[in-house]
């Protein structure tokens, strides 16, 4: 079986475009990591987490660390989202509360962040929890894009306060869970993964 990095680099092309205002390569690396977390979990358990990508200065202003930041004071070169060691570190840290702030250049700046952006006017489908509300709120308040890994193994991408894509890593999940995107949208299947994105 091919991994998404090998087979699906262009399966995220509609999501990872310059029109989102973030570095497409960084966004793609974050989405690939999110899909890995959704598929594999950690230590035999399902994991949910949040990644906020780009507009890091504003995102850091609108969030606080829940514990002493485990990434604080480490060199940026060691914190690149594309580095295999960092990816494993993120997978471990994803078991803790809070989310990650990833710079536009692909450096994971902070972990275990509590996002506190205003949620007035945000409308999400029933059944989506606080992690999704945080993603919608921070993308409405900043120029960032957020990627949520749900404990139900679905990855959702938020931009400007709304869901713009849902990625269902396993085909059986598509039959088990309904989409939260509003039409019109398009769907592509690659190997054992389905990517559904909002038409823009």
Steps between C-alpha positions, in 0.01 A plus 500: 500500500632844412508774760334834417839665456578253224167478323292800590719807479262650247188369681524808723564745214158665532554557872869599491486792262647845529153651512471396865778749579727241661804315371351206303797273576468560875124445490549176307758373752259577785209327325714193429601483867137545604395211275774282652372584850141430397598162355747383760403674823767464766578214734189317377265790577316746280649850516340836435695821456511839330763662277486874428710581193641843412427845643693372799545837670125561522431137588747507788335821629163323501617184675674393818706198590324258736829365638865598474547498124699187406622666178618823659861595438580215261670603173266560206695255285404220741130601491428482125171323426672316213764348732418137590620545860276803545205315353544225759532763774175660386327161505608453862401852603161464326394279789504808725231768516523798270617558146808591299603828340691450174674790327446571133854372437421164663646536849288357783528795737293389793303205635220451753339835408155601616344713226275781621364691203147648494239256374210739441340433164667161454254232393615141505301184438371321809735239635822694449666592828725762654804412289299575186361822650855609586609428141209695352550790742875540454470490121230766512710723730832454314632417154591149613362169377420230757515123467307290752553130564180366646496203735262346245798485259380779271721794407329835442655815356368843601550835328329829583277339762362215295575143402661497155601133483446166670740212458378152583809278525318168484229431245272333753485823696338669201204264534489532878515879539313772316682797355476840667586693183227688322465456125652549252798277569713248316636163614811311394610157615863394509585152627312467830443872555224735384549878480189718485550872444274796456479633145615860486 
